[in-house]
């Protein structure tokens, strides 16, 4: 094989390898149960407090839960209290009230323990105390029970139900002591950007840590903890998880999702999101982490440009060497011809 032929073959191999490498780079570059803190606690007519009552009653005992209902209008109002069970409506924290007064939750029904309530008339601009008697049967199983007391103007009554839009509600979460099972499972922990999970991102904008727990025990639980963002070994951001006065709860036999916004992700590098969650009376913990890279497009374009530059310089050097050899051989051939 001649030198020029070998040169062309070597050049083709170099550019083919360069093309494959650039293509690979470009391809890589494209590559509460219930929100117990947010029931409807106020309308333009009524307001109720507390938002939620967390109580514990032993089997065979009873307790009165006191609520305050305020009349926000300039006229006296007769209100009708209604007791309801609720279940987990979705995984984002909305409770699903069982509005039919003749129905109960299939499990964990608190309504069965609550005594009926009488209508109350509240003068204009004033408030009234409402006492809710809860009696736990002696044979009640240990675990969590939950329900709500809703208040609405008696005039909004429609059949056996009270108009939901005109009502305000206060939630009650009961714990019956005994053979309690506290068990949370972390079923999902992902870092996403615009709903997508990737091994690397071009920037750190609008990044979210998605957390999903399932409660497989028999008691409502409120996980809490801290979510931290590390760049290398340095903590660039951390935030408390579910750290508020009235914590979001996960009901038994249900799941709950949280979206935790992440910050401090603004430079090239390897990032790790680390979280430690604690729950239950025994402070059980769950630890988890997720790693990803942030590679800005400017870095990728600079890398591609650098590779192309190296390829170009290499090809130029090979061409110059081959040309020099070819010229040298031509001179040698010319010298031999003159000597003859």
C-alpha positions in Angstrom: 0.0 0.0 0.0 1.4 3.5 -1.0 2.0 6.3 1.4 -0.8 8.4 0.0 -3.2 5.4 0.2 -2.2 4.8 3.8 -2.6 8.5 4.5 -6.1 8.6 3.1 -7.0 5.4 5.1 -5.6 6.8 8.3 -7.4 10.1 7.8 -10.7 8.3 7.2 -10.2 6.3 10.4 -9.4 9.5 12.4 -12.4 11.4 11.1 -14.7 8.4 11.5 -13.7 8.0 15.1 -14.1 11.7 15.7 -17.5 11.7 14.2 -18.6 8.7 16.4 -17.3 10.5 19.5 -19.0 13.8 18.6 -22.3 11.9 18.0 -22.0 10.2 21.3 -21.5 13.5 23.0 -24.4 15.1 21.3 -26.6 12.1 22.2 -25.6 12.3 25.8 -26.3 16.0 25.8 -29.9 15.4 24.6 -30.2 12.5 26.2 -51.9 13.0 53.6 -53.3 10.2 52.8 -54.7 13.5 54.2 -53.5 17.1 54.4 -54.8 17.4 58.0 -53.7 21.0 58.2 -55.9 22.2 55.4 -59.6 21.3 55.7 -62.2 23.9 55.0 -62.2 25.9 58.2 -63.7 29.1 57.1 -66.3 30.5 54.7 -67.7 33.9 54.3 -70.3 32.9 56.9 -68.7 30.6 59.5 -65.3 29.8 60.9 -64.3 26.9 63.0 -61.3 26.1 65.3 -59.2 24.1 66.0 -58.2 22.9 62.6 -57.5 19.5 64.0 -57.7 17.7 67.3 -55.3 14.9 68.1 -56.5 12.9 71.0 -55.9 9.5 72.7 -58.7 7.6 74.5 -58.4 4.2 76.1 -60.9 1.4 75.4 -64.0 1.9 77.6 -63.3 5.5 78.3 -64.7 8.8 76.8 -63.6 12.4 76.2 -65.2 15.7 75.1 -63.6 17.5 72.3 -64.4 21.2 72.3 -64.7 23.3 69.1 -65.5 27.0 68.5 -67.7 28.1 65.7 -67.8 31.8 64.8 -70.6 33.6 63.0 -69.0 36.0 60.6 -72.2 37.7 59.5 -74.3 40.5 60.9 -77.3 38.2 61.6 -78.0 35.4 63.9 -77.5 31.9 62.3 -78.7 28.5 63.3 -76.0 26.0 62.4 -76.3 22.3 62.0 -73.4 20.1 63.2 -72.8 16.9 61.2 -70.4 14.1 62.0 -68.6 12.4 59.1 -66.0 9.8 58.6 -63.3 10.4 56.0 -60.8 8.4 54.0 -57.7 9.4 52.0 -59.0 11.1 48.9 -55.8 11.1 47.0 -52.0 11.0 47.5 -51.7 14.7 47.6 -53.4 15.2 50.9 -57.1 15.9 50.2 -59.5 14.1 52.6 -62.6 12.4 51.0 -65.5 13.0 53.4 -68.2 10.3 53.5 -71.2 12.7 53.3 -74.1 10.2 53.5 -75.1 10.4 57.2 -76.0 6.7 57.1 -72.6 5.5 55.9 -69.4 4.8 57.8 -65.8 4.3 56.7 -65.1 0.6 56.2 -62.2 0.7 58.7 -61.0 3.3 61.3 -64.4 4.9 61.6 -64.5 7.6 64.3 -68.1 8.5 63.5 -69.3 5.3 65.3 -67.8 6.7 68.5 -69.3 10.2 68.2 -72.6 11.2 69.9 -75.2 13.1 67.8 -75.1 16.8 68.0 -77.9 19.4 68.3 -78.4 22.5 66.2 -76.9 25.7 67.7 -77.9 29.3 67.2 -75.0 31.8 67.1 -75.7 35.6 67.5 -74.3 38.0 64.8 -70.5 38.4 65.1 -70.2 36.0 68.0 -68.9 32.5 68.6 -70.3 29.4 70.3 -68.6 26.4 71.9 -69.6 23.0 70.7 -68.8 19.9 72.7 -68.3 16.6 70.9 -68.6 13.5 73.1 -66.5 10.6 71.9 -67.1 7.2 73.6 -64.7 4.4 72.8 -66.2 0.9 73.3 -64.4 -1.4 75.7 -63.7 -3.9 72.9 -62.4 -1.3 70.5 -59.2 -2.4 68.7 -56.0 -0.4 69.2 -55.0 1.9 66.4 -56.1 5.1 64.7 -59.6 6.4 64.0 -60.5 9.6 62.2 -63.5 11.7 61.4 -64.8 15.2 61.0 -67.4 17.5 62.5 -68.9 19.9 59.9 -71.0 23.0 60.5 -73.3 24.7 58.1 -76.3 27.0 58.3 -79.3 24.9 58.9 -81.1 26.5 55.9 -78.6 24.9 53.5 -79.8 21.5 54.4 -80.5 19.3 51.3 -82.2 16.0 52.1 -80.0 14.1 54.5 -76.8 16.0 53.6 -75.5 19.5 54.5 -74.3 21.6 51.6 -70.5 21.0 51.4 -69.6 24.3 50.0 -71.3 26.2 52.7 -69.8 24.1 55.5 -66.7 24.3 57.6 -65.0 21.3 59.2 -62.7 20.4 62.1 -60.9 17.1 61.9 -60.4 14.7 64.8 -57.7 12.0 64.8 -58.0 9.5 67.6 -55.5 7.0 68.9 -56.7 4.0 70.9 -53.7 2.7 72.8 -52.8 -1.0 72.8 -51.3 -3.2 70.1 -50.2 -0.3 67.9 -48.3 -1.0 64.6 -46.3 1.9 63.3 -44.9 1.1 59.9 -44.0 3.5 57.1 -42.4 2.4 53.8 -40.6 4.8 51.5 -41.8 3.6 48.1 -40.4 6.4 46.0 -37.7 9.0 46.2 -36.7 10.8 43.0 -35.1 14.0 41.9 -37.0 15.5 38.9 -37.0 18.5 36.7 -40.3 19.2 34.9 -41.5 15.7 35.9 -38.5 14.0 34.3 -35.7 12.0 36.1 -32.3 11.9 34.4 -28.7 11.0 35.3 -27.7 14.6 34.5 -29.3 17.9 33.9 -28.2 21.1 32.0 -29.1 23.3 34.9 -30.6 23.2 38.4 -33.7 25.2 37.8 -37.1 24.0 39.2 -35.7 20.8 40.7 -37.9 18.8 43.0 -37.3 15.8 45.4 -40.4 13.6 45.2 -41.2 11.6 48.3 -43.8 8.9 48.6 -44.7 7.0 51.8 -47.1 4.1 52.3 -48.6 3.5 55.8 -48.9 -0.2 56.3 -49.5 0.0 60.1 -52.8 0.7 62.0 -52.1 4.2 63.2 -51.9 7.6 61.4 -48.3 8.8 61.2 -46.5 12.1 60.5 -43.0 11.6 59.1 -40.6 14.5 59.5 -37.0 15.2 58.9 -34.5 17.0 56.7 -33.7 17.1 53.0 -30.1 18.2 52.1 -28.4 19.0 48.9 -24.6 18.3 48.7 -22.2 19.3 46.0 -19.3 17.0 46.5 -19.0 16.9 50.3 -20.3 20.5 50.8 -23.9 21.1 51.9 -25.3 23.8 49.6 -28.9 23.6 50.7 -31.1 21.9 53.3 -34.7 22.2 54.3 -36.9 20.8 57.0 -39.5 18.2 55.9 -43.0 18.3 57.3 -41.8 20.5 60.2 -44.8 22.5 61.2 -47.1 22.9 64.1 -49.8 20.7 62.6 -47.9 18.0 60.7 -49.3 16.3 57.6 -50.5 12.8 58.5 -50.6 9.5 56.5 -53.6 7.5 57.3 -53.4 3.7 57.7 -53.7 1.7 54.5 -52.9 4.7 52.3 -50.1 6.6 50.7 -49.0 10.2 50.7 -46.7 12.2 48.3 -44.7 15.3 48.9 -42.8 17.5 46.5 -39.8 19.3 48.1 -38.3 22.1 46.0 -34.5 22.0 45.8 -32.2 25.0 45.7 -28.4 25.7 45.6 -28.0 23.7 42.4 -26.4 26.3 40.2 -22.9 25.0 39.2 -21.3 22.2 37.3 -20.7 19.2 39.4 -22.0 16.0 41.1 -24.8 16.5 43.5 -26.4 14.2 46.1 -29.8 14.7 47.7 -29.7 13.1 51.1 -32.7 12.7 53.4 -33.4 11.3 56.9 -37.0 10.8 57.9 -38.3 10.0 61.4 -41.7 8.8 62.4 -43.6 7.1 65.3 -43.4 7.0 69.0 -40.1 5.1 68.8 -38.5 7.6 66.4 -37.9 5.1 63.7 -35.7 6.5 60.8 -35.5 6.0 57.1 -32.4 7.2 55.2 -32.2 7.7 51.4 -30.0 9.4 48.9 -30.0 10.2 45.1 -27.1 11.3 43.0 -27.1 13.2 39.7 -24.9 15.5 37.7 -25.4 19.1 36.5 -23.5 19.6 33.2 -24.4 23.0 31.6 -24.7 23.1 27.9 -21.8 25.5 27.7 -19.5 22.8 29.1 -20.8 20.3 26.6 -20.3 22.7 23.7 -16.8 23.5 25.0 -16.0 19.8 25.2 -17.2 19.2 21.7 -15.2 22.2 20.4 -12.2 20.9 22.2 -12.5 17.5 20.7 -13.0 18.9 17.3 -9.9 21.1 17.8 -7.8 18.2 18.8 -9.0 16.2 15.9 -8.3 19.1 13.5 -4.8 19.6 14.9 -4.1 15.8 14.7 -5.3 15.6 11.1 -3.2 18.7 10.2 -0.1 17.1 11.8 -0.7 13.8 10.0 -1.2 15.7 6.7 2.0 17.7 7.2 4.0 14.7 8.1 2.7 12.8 5.1 3.4 15.7 2.8 6.9 16.1 4.1 7.6 12.4 3.5 6.1 12.6 0.0 8.2 15.7 -0.8 11.3 14.0 0.6 10.7 10.9 -1.5 10.1 13.1 -4.6 13.5 14.8 -4.1 15.3 11.5 -3.7 13.8 10.2 -6.9 14.8 13.4 -8.7 18.4 13.2 -7.4 18.7 9.6 -8.6 17.4 10.5 -12.0 20.0 13.4 -12.4 22.8 11.1 -11.3 22.2 8.7 -14.1 
